[in-house]
Amino acid sequence: MSKILQKILIILSIVAVIGGTLTFVMTWKSTGFGPDFLTYWLKSFALCVVCIAPIGGVIAMLINKALTVILPNVSAVKMNIIFGLCMAVVMESIMAMITTINVDGFSDWNHFIYVWVASLLTALPIGIMFSIILSLIIKPRLEIFWTK
């Protein structure tokens, strides 16, 4: 298997696990486990992958550049943790918005904001856990793999 294909498959598997888990929790919070849950979840997951995957790299680059300017003297481990937390909040905010739009639409803005915040706050602890694991364990190993 070529290195490029391996890299693509690694990124897709990370996106699938994180995106699938977080949209699952957000959809559950929005709809419960009713008869339409699976349809809403799969649609939210697909929309998040289509929206998040292309812009995730750009967002990561922007956050990384901003953090290196704002926190130039922070150790690599602390920088990775801060970076992971920032990414979790930004990316999950986008995923919660997409999931809320998919499930509830825009008919009532107050309800939209309520469901969006509830979905975000329900999934945020899981996203923070993912971000710490990614920042401290997976990202350093991937950086070594990317250089090969």
Secondary structure, 3 states (H helix, E strand, C coil): CCHHHHHHHHHHHHHHHHHHHHHHHHHHHHHCCCCCHHHHHHHHHHHHHHHHHHHHHHHHHHHHHHHHHHCCCCCHHHHHHHHHHHHHHHHHHHHHHHHHHHHHCCCCHHHHHHHHHHHHHHHHHHHHHHHHHHHHHHHHHHHHHHHC
